[in-house]
């Protein structure tokens, strides 16, 4: 029980203190539950945690929704290669073309395109890992370009677009497997992509947002975290990503990997479905 509740909390992106606040629990009670000192918390406590983490009550208790006897929750499918969980990358898989923002910024600010890209890539990793807020990222552009009111979020969301065919792929995967998002992005952008339904509007088991966890791919630590949040073994995870370094790191972590070519999405979608045959 403690491990299930801890997994639900982590999948919801909450610290113990944040969950206590949302669920109306004391810190000492939650800590004892998660480490197993309290093995059978009250049904009211479990219900509060379920509500605060947006997790089905039955999943936390490991019972069927029709009230039958307890049973372990089973994954929807297992592919022929053993995959039970699929992680999709954001930029380059779920969406594409945010780089067109560089051209728009250069045109509107009269700055050179190479300066725009240099500034972006110089500070992108710090922003994606949460070390640099998007406000500070914007301030750097304002200072370097001698402009006011720069807003990377606006440029990004205006130029990014859903990857053709991926909506149907993700919907199919969500029906047959547990799925998640594992993406490097700046603070708030993944939330906006989900809210605006630019990312496929399905239920993701977990979303590993680099800016929230403070780690970016291909750092091995983010794969360790993503594996824990998936609730399955490394050998049962597939990563679909457009970056070779990210895939190499996932492969070293023991995951299955599939390279996605954003210039030929239709071909890549076929390959992903073939790799997930069951």
N, C-alpha and C positions, 0 to 999 in steps of 0.2 A: 504494500500500500504506500509506504513512504517513498519508494522509488517512482511509483506511478504519479504521485502528487508532485514530486520534484520535477519530473519530466514535463508535466503539464505546465508548471510554473515557468520553466526555462523555455518551453516552446512559445509561451505567451510573452516572453521577453521581460519578465518581471524579476526583480530581486526579492529576497525574502521580506525585506522591509516593505516594499511596494505591495506585495501580495497581502501582507498582514493588514495594511491600510485599506486595501480594496475589499478584502473579505471580512474585516472586523475581527481579526484574530490577534492574539498576543504573539510576540516574536518567540518567546520561549516555547509556546505550544507548537508552533509551526516547526521550529528547529528540532524539537523532540520527535515530531511525526516523521520528518524527512530522514532523520538518522536512525529511525526504528525504535526509539525508546517508547513511543506510543504506537502500538501495533494496530489498534482498532479505534481510530478516532470516531467520534459520534457522526451519525448520518447528517446532522445539521452542519457540522464542520466541513464534511466532504462536499455537501451541497454548496456551501459558501465558496469553497475553493473552485468548484466546477463553474459557478457563475462568474467569479473573478477572472478565471483563465479562459472562459468561453470554451470549456471542454464538456462534452456530454457526460452527465452524471453517471450513466451506466458504464462508460469507459473507465472511469476512476474506480468503480466498484467491481469492474470486470464481470458484469452480468449482462445478459441479453435484454434488449428493450422490451420483450414480452414478459419479463419477470421470471424467466426460467432459472434454473440453478446456475451458480457461478461457472464461468468458463473463460478461458483466456481469449482475448480479442485476436482474431486471426487476420492477417493481411488479405487484401482482395485477391491478388494473384502472385505467382512466382514465375518468372520467365524461365525458358529452357536453360539459360545460363545462370540462374539462381538469383536474379534481381528481384527485389521486393519494394525498393524505394528509388524514386527518380528525382534528382535535383536538376533544375533548369537554371542556367545562367540568365541574367537580365539583358544587359547591353550585348547585342550580337546574336542573341537567341530569341528571347521574348520580344525584343524591340530592336530597331536599327535606325541608322541615319542621324544620330544626335550630332555627329561631326559636322553636319551642315550648319550647325550653330556657329562654327568658327567663321564661315564665309559671311553669314549674316552680321556677326559682330564686327568683322573687318569692314564691311560695307557701311555700317551705320556709324562706326567710330572713326573711319578713315585711317585706321591703323593697318599695318601690313599683316597678311594672313600668317606669316611665319612667326611674328611676334605674338599673335593671339595663341597659336598652338604651343609656342615655347612657354608662355605663362601658364597655360592650362596644364600641360604635362609636368611642369616643374612643381606644381602644388596639388596635383590631382590625388596622389597617394595619401598625402597628409589629410586631405578633406575626406577621402573615402574611408580612411581609418578612424575618422572622428577626432583627429588631433587638431584639425583646423575647421572651425565652424564655417558654414556657407556664407555668413555675414562677413567674416574675415577674408574669405576667399574673394568675395565681391569687392571688398575694400582694396585688396591688392590690385585688382584690375582697374579700379577707379584711380588709384595712385599712379600706376604705370602708364595708363592711357590718358591720364589727365581729364577724366570725365566724372560725371555724377550720376547716381541712380542706376549703376550697373546691377543686373539681376540675372545670374547664371541660370537659376531655376526657370525663369521666363523663357530664355533662349532654348534651354534644353527641352522643355515640354512642348514648345512650339515646333521644334524640328524633329523630335523623335516620333516614330510611328511603329505600329504593331508589325511584327514580322509576318509576311504573307503565309497563310496556311498553319501557323503555329497555334492559333486559337483552337482549331479543331484537333490538333495533335495533343495539346495539353488537356482538353476536355476528355479525349479518349483515354489518355494516361490516368487522369483522375478517377475515371470509372473503374479502371482495372488495377491500379497501383496506388500506394501512398506517394504523394509528391510534395516537393518543396522548392523554394527559390534559394539559390546560393549565389549572391551577386555583390560585386564591388560597386558602390555608388555613394554619392554625397548625401549628407543628412537630409532627410525628408523626401527625397526623390522617389524612393521605392513606395513609400506611403502614398504619394501623389499618383504614381502610376497605377497602384491598386485602386485607389478611390475613384480615379477617372476612368477605370476599366480599360486602360491601355494595355496593362497586363491582363491575360485571360481571367475572367471572373469565375474562378472555381475555388473550392476549399483547399487551401494548402495546409498540410500537416504542420509545417514550420517554415518560417521565412528567416534566413540567416542574412541579415543586412550588415555589411562590413562596417558601416558608420556607427551602428549600434553596438556591435560586439568588439569594436576596436581593433580588428585584424582584417587584413585584406588577402585575397588569393594572390600568389600561390604559397603563402605562409602555411606550413604544415599544421599550425595550431588551429586554423579555421576549419580544416578538414576533421580534426579530432572533435571539435565542438559540434560540427554538423553531423558527424556520425552519432554522437551521443543523443542529439536532438531527434535523429531519425528513429531511434529505438530499435535499429537492426544492426547486424554486423557489417563491417567494412566490405566484405565480399558480396554483400547483398544490395549495394548501392550503385546506381549508375549516375554519372555526371555528364550532362550535355552542355558543352561549352564551346565557344569559338576561339579560345586562346590556348595555344599549344602548351605554354608553361603551366597554366592552370590544370590542364589535363595530365601533364607529366607528374605534377605534385599529387594529384588524386590517384593516379596509378601507383605511385610509390606508397600511398596510404592504404593500398589494397582494394581500391574501388574499381568498378568497371568504368570505362570512359568512352565517349563518342564525340568526335569533332563535328561541329556544326559550321557549315560554310554559308555565311549570311548572303553571299552573292548567288548561291544556288540553293535556296531554302527548300524547294520541292524535293530535290535529290536527298538533302540531309534528312528531311522528314521521313522519307521512305526508309532510309537506313536506321533511323531511331526506332521506327515501328518494327523493322525486321529484328533489331537487337532485343526487342521486348516481346518477341513471339513467345506464346506460352502453350 
